[in-house]
Amino acid sequence: MRTALIFIGAAIAEIVGCFAFWAWLRLGKPVWILLPGIASLILFAWLLTLVESEAAGRAYATYGGIYIAMSVLWLWFAEGFRPDRWDIAGAAICLVGAAVIIAGPR
């Protein structure tokens, strides 16, 4: 459960940080919006170091699946675009892949 919460927190932090750059460059928001965005990206990187994994690459690969699912939720709740069946199917496939990577017997 702790690992899942770390991955979710990291995904939110990365999405918020990257969205700050999107907002500045694509939506015309003021440049100061990058300051909390950079802080959020630092938080994202730190959170990933807290994941219990013997290999960073495995943690990052698992995180990728979580990131995709959280991005679809961001699309819906933050940007107001309801995900379609392809968004949901793709995110579900990624979550299955993430579970296989992190929970597979070693």
trRosetta pair geometry for C-beta under 8 A, 3 or more apart (Angstrom, degrees):
i j d omega theta_ij theta_ji phi_ij phi_ji
1 4 5.7 -55 -152 35 34 112
1 5 6.5 32 153 -17 66 106
2 5 5.8 -58 -153 37 31 110
2 6 6.4 33 151 -21 66 104
2 52 7.8 62 90 -6 114 115
3 6 5.6 -53 -149 34 33 112
3 7 6.4 32 154 -17 66 104
3 51 5.7 73 -138 -139 90 81
3 52 6.0 -85 -82 32 115 92
3 102 7.2 163 145 -179 145 142
4 7 5.8 -54 -149 37 32 110
4 8 6.3 30 154 -17 65 107
4 66 7.8 178 -147 -110 63 136
5 8 5.7 -53 -144 39 32 111
5 9 6.2 33 156 -18 65 107
6 9 5.8 -56 -147 39 29 111
6 10 6.1 30 155 -20 65 108
6 47 5.5 173 -168 176 83 94
6 48 7.6 135 154 -96 108 32
6 50 5.2 -147 -133 89 141 112
6 51 5.5 -176 106 -78 144 77
7 10 5.7 -54 -145 37 29 112
7 11 6.3 31 155 -21 64 105
7 51 7.0 62 -63 -95 83 123
7 62 6.9 -83 -106 124 140 99
7 63 5.4 -156 -135 -113 97 73
7 66 4.2 53 156 74 120 178
8 11 5.7 -53 -148 34 30 112
8 12 6.5 29 155 -17 64 104
8 66 6.5 -111 -74 -179 53 125
8 70 6.6 154 -139 -84 64 131
9 12 5.8 -55 -149 36 31 109
9 13 6.2 30 154 -18 66 108
9 47 5.3 -149 102 -144 107 152
10 13 5.7 -57 -147 39 31 111
10 14 6.2 27 156 -17 66 106
10 44 5.1 94 -159 -150 70 68
10 47 4.0 -163 -80 97 90 128
10 48 5.2 90 -126 -60 149 78
10 63 6.2 -48 97 -143 140 123
10 66 7.8 68 69 100 102 132
10 67 7.9 -62 108 -79 93 92
11 14 5.9 -55 -144 38 29 107
11 15 6.1 27 158 -17 65 108
11 44 8.0 104 -62 -130 12 105
11 63 7.2 -176 -66 -171 90 85
11 66 5.3 -129 -52 128 137 96
11 67 4.7 -168 -119 -102 102 58
11 69 7.9 -18 -159 67 166 77
11 70 3.8 111 143 36 138 161
11 71 7.5 -111 -175 -40 111 71
12 15 5.9 -57 -144 39 28 109
12 16 6.2 27 158 -18 65 109
12 70 6.4 -113 -62 -174 61 140
13 16 5.9 -56 -145 38 27 109
13 17 6.2 26 156 -18 63 110
13 40 4.8 -171 -166 -177 72 79
13 41 7.1 158 149 -85 92 23
13 43 4.4 -129 -147 96 143 106
13 44 3.8 -172 105 -69 113 80
13 47 6.3 142 23 4 148 141
14 17 5.7 -58 -147 39 30 111
14 18 6.1 22 160 -12 67 109
14 40 7.5 177 -78 140 18 96
14 41 6.6 67 -118 -114 57 65
14 44 4.1 103 -63 -129 77 150
14 67 6.6 -27 71 -125 142 114
15 18 6.0 -58 -142 43 27 105
15 19 5.9 30 158 -23 64 111
15 67 7.7 167 -54 -154 97 81
15 70 6.3 -136 -31 125 142 111
15 71 6.1 -177 -102 -95 124 71
15 74 5.1 -143 -180 -76 149 158
16 19 5.7 -56 -143 37 26 112
16 20 6.8 38 153 -30 60 97
16 36 7.8 -66 149 135 111 99
16 37 7.0 -154 134 -118 71 63
16 40 4.5 -112 94 -167 107 158
17 20 5.8 -47 -160 18 31 114
17 21 7.6 23 148 -9 60 98
17 37 4.7 111 -148 -173 54 66
17 38 6.8 102 -145 -82 104 15
17 39 7.7 -156 -100 67 102 44
17 40 3.7 -163 -65 93 89 104
17 41 3.6 139 -168 -54 158 80
17 43 7.9 -179 -52 45 125 92
17 44 6.1 -96 4 -12 142 134
18 21 5.8 -53 -162 35 43 108
18 22 6.4 45 142 -20 70 105
18 37 7.5 158 -28 -162 12 109
18 41 7.4 103 -48 -84 64 106
19 22 5.0 -50 -145 39 42 118
19 23 6.0 47 153 -25 71 101
19 37 7.3 -147 70 -117 58 110
19 74 7.6 -143 -63 -179 137 138
19 78 7.5 -47 -124 140 163 150
20 23 5.7 -51 -146 34 28 112
20 24 6.5 27 154 -17 62 106
20 29 8.0 -104 -160 84 56 144
20 33 5.1 -170 -158 142 90 91
20 34 5.7 135 143 -107 118 40
20 36 6.4 -175 -99 82 145 79
20 37 2.4 -130 63 -81 155 130
20 38 7.7 -102 86 -23 151 54
20 40 7.0 144 -14 35 132 132
21 24 5.7 -54 -146 37 33 110
21 25 6.0 8 164 0 69 114
21 34 6.7 58 -84 -111 67 91
21 37 6.0 152 -35 168 70 154
22 25 6.5 -69 -137 49 22 93
22 26 5.2 -29 -176 28 65 122
22 27 6.9 49 133 -6 71 105
23 26 7.1 -54 -97 56 13 81
23 27 4.6 -42 -148 46 53 125
23 29 4.1 8 146 10 97 140
23 33 5.6 -84 93 133 123 156
24 27 7.5 22 -10 52 12 81
24 28 8.0 5 -165 -157 29 4
24 29 5.1 -75 -86 69 47 91
24 30 7.4 -50 -118 94 86 21
24 31 6.0 74 -143 -109 125 46
24 33 5.4 -170 -67 66 98 115
24 34 5.8 8 -50 -57 156 93
24 37 7.8 -93 -17 -7 122 159
29 33 4.7 13 130 -8 125 155
30 33 5.9 125 74 -17 66 95
31 34 5.9 -27 178 3 61 114
32 35 5.7 -22 -175 2 63 114
33 36 6.9 -53 -168 40 49 96
33 37 6.3 53 139 -22 70 117
34 37 4.9 -66 -147 46 39 121
34 38 5.9 43 157 -26 76 101
35 38 6.1 -50 -146 31 27 107
35 39 6.7 25 154 -14 60 106
36 39 5.4 -53 -147 40 39 115
36 40 6.1 44 152 -24 68 105
37 40 5.6 -54 -149 34 29 114
37 41 6.6 29 152 -18 63 104
38 41 5.6 -52 -149 35 34 111
38 42 6.6 37 151 -19 65 102
39 42 5.7 -52 -152 34 34 113
39 43 6.5 37 149 -20 64 104
40 43 5.5 -50 -149 35 35 115
40 44 6.5 44 149 -25 64 101
41 44 5.3 -44 -148 29 36 119
41 45 6.7 35 154 -17 64 101
42 45 6.0 -54 -152 35 33 108
42 46 6.4 30 152 -16 65 108
43 46 5.8 -59 -147 39 31 111
43 47 6.2 34 156 -24 66 107
44 47 5.9 -56 -149 32 26 112
44 48 6.9 25 156 -19 61 103
45 48 6.1 -55 -156 30 32 111
45 49 7.3 34 149 -22 61 101
46 49 5.8 -54 -162 25 39 113
46 50 7.4 39 146 -24 64 101
47 50 5.8 -54 -164 22 43 116
48 51 5.9 -28 -166 -2 49 115
48 59 6.3 128 -174 137 91 123
48 60 7.0 41 -166 -87 137 72
48 63 6.3 -12 -117 -81 110 158
51 59 4.4 137 92 -141 142 127
51 62 7.8 170 -172 70 152 128
51 63 7.5 -110 -54 -61 161 110
53 56 7.2 131 96 -86 118 25
53 58 5.1 -162 -174 85 131 107
53 59 4.0 -173 37 -60 155 101
53 62 7.7 -170 -84 18 148 135
53 102 7.3 -78 -95 -131 117 86
54 58 7.4 31 60 36 66 139
55 58 4.3 80 77 5 103 106
55 59 7.0 -176 94 -6 55 84
56 59 5.6 -59 -152 40 37 111
56 60 6.0 34 153 -19 71 108
57 60 5.6 -54 -143 39 31 110
57 61 6.2 33 157 -22 65 105
58 61 5.7 -51 -144 34 30 112
58 62 6.4 29 156 -16 63 105
58 101 6.1 -180 -159 166 79 102
58 102 6.9 132 159 -96 98 60
59 62 5.9 -57 -150 38 29 109
59 63 6.2 34 151 -23 64 109
59 102 7.7 68 -107 -104 47 102
60 63 5.4 -52 -146 36 32 117
60 64 6.7 47 151 -33 62 95
61 64 5.7 -42 -159 15 33 118
61 65 7.8 31 149 -13 58 95
61 98 7.5 178 129 -116 68 66
61 101 5.1 -134 109 -168 115 161
62 65 6.2 -53 -168 29 40 108
62 66 6.9 32 143 -10 69 107
62 98 4.6 95 -154 -158 62 84
62 101 4.8 -156 -76 91 83 120
62 102 4.1 62 -110 -54 146 111
63 66 5.5 -60 -152 42 41 111
63 67 5.9 48 150 -28 73 105
63 98 7.6 149 -14 -133 11 120
64 67 5.5 -51 -144 33 30 116
64 68 6.6 32 157 -21 63 101
64 94 7.1 -114 122 -166 79 114
64 98 7.0 -167 68 -89 67 104
65 68 5.9 -52 -152 30 31 111
65 69 6.8 26 153 -12 63 105
65 94 4.0 174 -137 157 77 84
65 95 5.3 145 163 -88 114 32
65 96 7.8 -144 -152 44 143 36
65 97 5.3 -175 -88 76 133 91
65 98 2.8 -135 56 -46 146 117
65 99 7.7 -109 109 -14 161 60
65 101 7.6 166 -7 24 133 126
66 69 5.9 -59 -153 39 33 108
66 70 6.2 28 153 -15 68 110
66 95 7.3 80 -83 -107 50 77
66 98 5.8 129 -35 -145 74 166
67 70 5.8 -60 -145 42 28 108
67 71 6.2 34 155 -26 65 106
68 71 5.6 -53 -149 31 29 115
68 72 6.8 31 152 -19 62 100
68 90 7.0 -107 164 132 129 95
68 91 5.5 -171 126 -116 95 71
68 94 4.3 -12 65 115 143 173
68 95 8.0 -133 73 -47 104 70
69 72 5.8 -52 -156 31 34 111
69 73 6.8 32 148 -14 64 103
69 91 4.3 109 -102 -169 68 109
69 92 7.9 91 -100 -65 108 36
69 94 6.3 -161 -43 83 86 117
69 95 5.4 50 -57 -64 139 108
70 73 5.4 -52 -151 38 39 113
70 74 6.3 47 147 -24 68 101
71 74 5.3 -46 -146 33 36 116
71 75 6.5 48 149 -27 63 98
72 75 5.4 -41 -152 26 34 120
72 76 6.8 29 151 -14 61 104
72 83 5.0 40 -175 -95 101 144
72 87 5.0 145 -133 167 117 107
72 88 7.0 141 176 -84 152 48
72 90 7.8 159 -72 77 136 98
72 91 4.6 -70 -1 -65 152 144
73 76 5.7 -59 -154 39 35 109
73 77 5.9 1 164 6 74 113
74 77 6.6 -67 -126 52 24 87
74 78 4.8 -20 -166 25 68 123
74 79 6.7 54 141 -5 70 101
75 78 7.5 2 -44 51 8 85
75 79 5.4 -44 -151 46 39 123
75 81 5.1 -60 169 70 88 103
75 83 5.9 93 88 -72 127 88
75 87 7.0 -110 72 -155 156 149
76 79 7.4 38 2 53 9 79
76 80 7.5 37 -174 -116 32 10
76 81 6.5 -92 -92 78 42 53
76 82 5.8 51 -123 -117 93 40
76 83 5.5 -56 -61 -18 111 90
83 87 3.6 -125 -163 91 100 141
83 88 5.4 120 128 -50 125 82
83 91 7.7 -19 -165 -5 155 136
84 87 5.3 105 50 6 60 101
84 88 7.3 -127 104 0 33 92
85 88 5.7 -58 -147 42 35 110
85 89 5.9 35 156 -20 70 108
86 89 5.7 -49 -137 39 31 110
86 90 6.1 33 160 -19 63 108
87 90 6.0 -60 -150 38 24 110
87 91 6.3 20 156 -15 62 110
88 91 5.9 -56 -146 38 29 109
88 92 6.2 31 155 -21 64 107
89 92 5.7 -55 -147 36 30 112
89 93 6.4 32 154 -20 64 104
90 93 5.8 -52 -150 33 31 111
90 94 6.5 30 153 -17 64 107
91 94 5.6 -56 -150 37 33 113
91 95 6.4 35 152 -21 66 104
92 95 5.7 -52 -147 34 33 111
92 96 6.6 35 153 -19 64 102
93 96 5.8 -54 -153 34 32 111
93 97 6.5 32 150 -17 64 107
94 97 5.5 -54 -150 38 34 114
94 98 6.3 37 152 -22 67 104
95 98 5.5 -49 -144 34 34 114
95 99 6.4 36 154 -20 64 103
96 99 5.8 -54 -151 35 31 111
96 100 6.5 33 151 -20 64 105
97 100 5.7 -53 -149 34 33 112
97 101 6.4 31 155 -19 66 106
98 101 5.8 -56 -150 36 31 111
98 102 6.2 9 163 -3 68 112
99 102 6.4 -65 -137 46 26 95
99 103 5.4 -19 180 21 67 122
100 103 7.0 -69 -116 54 13 84
100 104 5.4 36 176 -56 57 110
101 104 6.5 -33 -131 0 11 115
